[in-house]
Amino acid sequence: MSTQKLPAQQEDFPGWYNEVVKRAELAEHGPAKGSMIIKPHGYGIWELMQRALDDRFKATGHENVYFPLLIPMSLLEREADHVEGFAPQVAVVTHGGGEKLEEPLAIRPTSEAIIWNTYKRWVQSYRDLPLLYNQWVNVLRWEMRTRLFLRTSEFLWQEGHTAHATADDAMRETLQMLEVYREVAEDVLAIPVFTGRKSPGERFPGAVETYCIEGLMRDAKALQCGTSHFLGQNFGKAYDVTFLNADGDQEHAWGTSWGFSARMVGATIMAHGDDAGLRLPPAAAPIQVVIVPIHRNDEERSTVAAVAEKLRADIAAAGIRVRLDDRDQHRPGYKFAEWELKGVPLRIELGPRDVAADRAVIASRLGGDKEEIHLGALVAGLSDRLTAMQRQMFADALAYRDANTHQAGSFDELAAGVEEQGGFWIGPWCGDASCEAEVATKTKATIRFLPIEPKDPGAACIHCGKPGIDVATWARAY
Amino acid sequence: MSTQKLPAQQEDFPGWYNEVVKRAELAEHGPAKGSMIIKPHGYGIWELMQRALDDRFKATGHENVYFPLLIPMSLLEREADHVEGFAPQVAVVTHGGGEKLEEPLAIRPTSEAIIWNTYKRWVQSYRDLPLLYNQWVNVLRWEMRTRLFLRTSEFLWQEGHTAHATADDAMRETLQMLEVYREVAEDVLAIPVFTGRKSPGERFPGAVETYCIEGLMRDAKALQCGTSHFLGQNFGKAYDVTFLNADGDQEHAWGTSWGFSARMVGATIMAHGDDAGLRLPPAAAPIQVVIVPIHRNDEERSTVAAVAEKLRADIAAAGIRVRLDDRDQHRPGYKFAEWELKGVPLRIELGPRDVAADRAVIASRLGGDKEEIHLGALVAGLSDRLTAMQRQMFADALAYRDANTHQAGSFDELAAGVEEQGGFWIGPWCGDASCEAEVATKTKATIRFLPIEPKDPGAACIHCGKPGIDVATWARAY
């Protein structure tokens, strides 16, 4: 670990982010352009998100499947908007087993094409519906300007793909999965998010509607945290997925798809970190508690080591993720700084005088005074302490988000606001794509979301003055 | 589900396998050559294997990481044996983002190259060692002759990659992970396996020694079930991974790698299935218990439905994976056959007379009489019943394996044995690669493994008559 100070968040947020990712050993660039190596501490955060999502997918009746990485180019091309959206970003395999392929294969940028092409065979009758499937996979979308976790060519995600007998069923599914995303973002990652609907220009290529959860980072920039798409019958028609409905008529199946990716590791870093480094909400912390033994000589060392190891075992037995840092080569102060940098929620310090007094010192990553606690009471209280930290981190992030969410009284206020303060700016919008594009050009802010149900603002568009037809929330975003 | 009978295992094992995979809805071919779609029931089996392995990896101190899918060709070429072994099977990306790439990228056939190229940066001192990392990923090795689960171009696996300060440490790790594989194969999949060492000709390209677990399928053919490689300093040297040892000298790191793949879903099918379909050991069964309600009219239907749903909830609350099959469109007999085909260990039948008598009927996938059980006692006894089935399936498979493992008294006996009976044939071997190749040509059997420690057979080679230097176990294999 470098002992140099991190760049201050306030002064150089991108520099701070890059240094935290590097020094907290979360990830690094891979040898091929745009590729990323996820290190154990970063991957551990992702595993906790995966588990939290996967449990909820299964509780809502979904099953996991696996579709191939490589998709014949001709298959990708069936849904017109879809191919137009993704073709420019596709990586293409032209050779395999030492020979040139007859047809080039795309590495999946997303899997609607190959999945709907398969659903065609799986669906005959309304009794075969719904299909409620998800897959945990890598996908690839060529990127030149990359940023670890946030934007890389290859990334890890889950993609859910469901087929339904009615539009209502598909819409209910779309919004249910949006709610699952909101819950994981807020309850596990402690990131407050707005749920909303994308403007037509920001829709997923091939979707009828795209819904999203949208969070705010510590630099007051927005980040899209997950999307859930109502596909209508677009893919049903493009891939000829028909079924016999209960009335005996042939119909095209209705679809949804929804994705949540490892970019959320980046979101967790940027939503909670401070100038000392990462701060992990306990539910997303691969290590929730670290024990640092303190000693000045071999005798003290062995006295403390035995108690520390017993404490570690007791904490682990209580179902808490704990690490005993008994490395010889580093002094306690160095270890304190390292675990702060890595965002571990609680640190327990244990020295010879603590052992003699049957107590330990506990320090929170959220700051505040260190506390002395009797060893007999320590383990039993840890779970409550972690729960309280989780709540506190959400409350802090929510207060920050609220303080940075504004009603824009005029376009000038919006333009000055996103430039000077950042955050979300809400105002009436005319619904016109060209107006949206003009605002984006002038302010570098985009419409992050509209309300889930369109809402008459009862006022003129903040930019063009035409009648408002919806309420837009603008921000500069990652 | 087709109601046609499966091909009989004894008469057409490959046909039986293909039909079981298809009708039990485990997997199907994807659109690109050599690709596979894993369906929910097949993926569910894989998920249980993943969890069993991952828990054991973590319990033995390993952490998960993620290295990129795409590897610059030049990186692959550093370890001479390694590239020679894998280059012919590599799929190559030549275009990305609409442009021709400066350097073609290989889709990983395995990740030693990219990982050791990175370890170079992660290792400076003996204090940085060991590195104990694993990843769950897809890999691609071009295949023309594919078979679902057993041999496909893209496949899912885990690959562990560790680096150590001494040869002893690396060898201990290699054998520890072999033992983890044995435990999961035997305790979770109920597949008895031999542990052994590969002959030099069967070694992983770039390894000093390859160890394996080897199982026997119901057609008396062997299947390699997992491998653990001692890499010596080969990759340390090829990728220049050096460290300062405790004496202050520069040394190359010692390595291991080990892999277990979704082909083990195929192994589970072939080790346990019978003429009625799949038989899943409870620990690897996505559905352990299925409840089939029986009724002839709407009144009976609603009486039975309430009790069935309560039973389902109680069984689920006991931590058992249960499905209530309340589909209207199928009769009970059809459902019985379907769940037998899908290998569900226990079936509970519940009709109006059962409900009136406060009992249910329980049927085991292993056969035997159906049992009537009082509803009050049913849930409490399920776990023991599943444990007993798990043991029974292992015992049956072990008896089969033992009955098909023979000492070969002569080459003629070996040749006739593998042709007429199949199974494992054990005999002294001279250690000569050309002799091994001749036996393989004559018998289509290969050396599946040698003892973990070389063992003087005290007798002449069964084939060439030269002095025996080791004990080889031969079989025809997948």
Contacts between the chains, C-beta under 8 A, distances in Angstrom:
chain1	res1	chain2	res2	distance
A	28	B	118	8.0
A	30	B	67	6.9
A	30	B	68	4.1
A	30	B	114	7.1
A	30	B	118	7.9
A	31	B	68	7.6
A	31	B	71	7.2
A	31	B	72	5.4
A	31	B	75	6.0
A	31	B	114	6.7
A	31	B	117	6.6
A	32	B	68	6.1
A	32	B	70	4.8
A	32	B	71	7.0
A	32	B	72	5.7
A	32	B	105	5.5
A	35	B	68	3.8
A	35	B	69	7.8
A	35	B	70	6.2
A	36	B	66	7.9
A	36	B	68	6.7
A	37	B	65	7.3
A	37	B	66	7.1
A	37	B	67	5.5
A	37	B	68	6.7
A	37	B	118	6.0
A	38	B	65	6.0
A	38	B	66	4.0
A	39	B	65	6.1
A	40	B	63	3.7
A	40	B	64	6.9
A	40	B	65	5.6
A	40	B	133	6.7
A	43	B	63	7.3
A	43	B	64	5.1
A	43	B	65	5.3
A	43	B	66	5.7
A	44	B	63	6.9
A	44	B	64	7.3
A	47	B	64	6.4
A	63	B	40	3.7
A	63	B	43	7.3
A	63	B	44	6.9
A	64	B	40	6.9
A	64	B	43	5.1
A	64	B	44	7.4
A	64	B	47	6.4
A	65	B	37	7.3
A	65	B	38	6.0
A	65	B	39	6.0
A	65	B	40	5.6
A	65	B	43	5.3
A	66	B	36	7.9
A	66	B	37	7.1
A	66	B	38	4.0
A	66	B	43	5.7
A	66	B	46	8.0
A	66	B	156	6.5
A	67	B	30	6.9
A	67	B	37	5.5
A	68	B	30	4.1
A	68	B	31	7.6
A	68	B	32	6.1
A	68	B	35	3.7
A	68	B	36	6.7
A	68	B	37	6.7
A	68	B	154	5.8
A	69	B	35	7.8
A	69	B	69	8.0
A	69	B	107	7.7
A	69	B	138	5.7
A	69	B	140	7.0
A	69	B	154	5.3
A	70	B	32	4.7
A	70	B	35	6.2
A	70	B	91	7.5
A	70	B	140	7.8
A	70	B	153	8.0
A	70	B	154	6.9
A	71	B	31	7.2
A	71	B	32	6.9
A	72	B	31	5.5
A	72	B	32	5.7
A	75	B	31	6.0
A	87	B	98	7.9
A	88	B	97	6.6
A	88	B	98	5.5
A	89	B	97	6.1
A	90	B	96	7.6
A	90	B	97	7.8
A	91	B	70	7.6
A	91	B	93	5.1
A	91	B	95	7.1
A	91	B	96	4.3
A	91	B	97	7.6
A	91	B	105	7.9
A	92	B	93	6.5
A	92	B	94	6.8
A	92	B	95	4.2
A	92	B	96	7.1
A	93	B	91	5.1
A	93	B	92	6.5
A	93	B	93	5.4
A	93	B	94	7.7
A	93	B	107	6.9
A	94	B	92	6.8
A	94	B	93	7.8
A	94	B	94	4.7
A	94	B	95	6.8
A	95	B	91	7.1
A	95	B	92	4.2
A	95	B	94	6.7
A	95	B	104	7.8
A	96	B	90	7.6
A	96	B	91	4.2
A	96	B	92	7.1
A	96	B	142	4.5
A	96	B	153	7.5
A	97	B	88	6.6
A	97	B	89	6.1
A	97	B	90	7.9
A	97	B	91	7.7
A	97	B	142	3.3
A	97	B	143	7.9
A	97	B	144	7.1
A	98	B	87	7.9
A	98	B	88	5.5
A	98	B	142	7.9
A	104	B	95	7.8
A	105	B	32	5.5
A	105	B	91	7.9
A	107	B	69	7.7
A	107	B	93	7.0
A	107	B	107	7.8
A	114	B	30	7.2
A	114	B	31	6.7
A	117	B	31	6.6
A	118	B	28	8.0
A	118	B	30	8.0
A	118	B	37	6.0
A	127	B	327	7.8
A	127	B	329	5.6
A	133	B	40	6.7
A	137	B	138	7.5
A	138	B	69	5.7
A	138	B	137	7.5
A	138	B	138	6.9
A	140	B	69	7.1
A	140	B	70	7.8
A	142	B	96	4.5
A	142	B	97	3.3
A	142	B	98	7.9
A	143	B	97	7.9
A	144	B	97	7.1
A	153	B	70	8.0
A	153	B	96	7.5
A	154	B	68	5.8
A	154	B	69	5.4
A	154	B	70	6.9
A	156	B	66	6.5
A	327	B	127	7.8
A	329	B	127	5.6
